[in-house]
């Protein structure tokens, strides 16, 4: 339960990291009006013969100090930018889901349940293979599936049992690795989406420059769009890559333990006779 709580907390932090990092632009935007007030007070009053700037020129600094919010960046990036952001949030949510799901999948108590090992060991000590097979069928799981494959061929000889167990172990290992691979997909997809958003923002920025004297506000917005998508893609990919390798190494370790436990449990099948009911 503690591990599940930790994984959920880490997943929420991963999803919220994008918003927390990208929302840092609010502080400079809030500090700009406060800095503008002393400057306005310190400016000397215009004399009778002095030139006074036009209203449009005077309003320009106030407009530049207003800043831009994260939501404004998303909405002003066009329909393609909105789709990219939805895809980025989707990749982050999918990555969090698969991280939690795979973390639960590779728990020791799920892969190597103590009650199953104890019951199968007692049944093998009694020489009752059918009873051990019944325990495996009642407690489905990776270890139970491997043991069931071996117990189902007990009449065909120990060599056939070993081959059946090796095949079943490969299938269970591949099943775990395939589910873990979805975390890697999210980790690889998020930077690509961020790169596509970066390319889009730079295209808009250079298109603005090609029209002659650029609008500084629009140009800054385009560059912000490019950098925001890059940051969002990295904030999604870095945790996914970290958890992928950590969970994959744990899955490999559990696979080795499972194979060793299986060989320990079936070593008595060389001399066990099947009890017919």
Secondary structure, 3 states (H helix, E strand, C coil): CHHHHHHHHHHHHHHHHHHHHHCCHHHHHHHHHHHHHHHHHHCCCCCCCCCCCCHHHHHHHHHHCCCCCHHHHHHCCHHHHHHHHHHHHHHHHHHHHHHHHHHHHCCHHHHCCHHHHHHHHHHHHHCCHHHHHHHHHHCCCHHHHHHHHHHCCHHHCHHHHHHHHHHHHHHHHHHHHHHHHHHHHHHHHHHHHHHHHHHHHHHHHHHHHCCCCCCHHHHHHHHHHHHHHHHHHHHHHHHHHHHHHHHHHHHHHHHHHHHHHHHHHHHHHHCCCCCCC
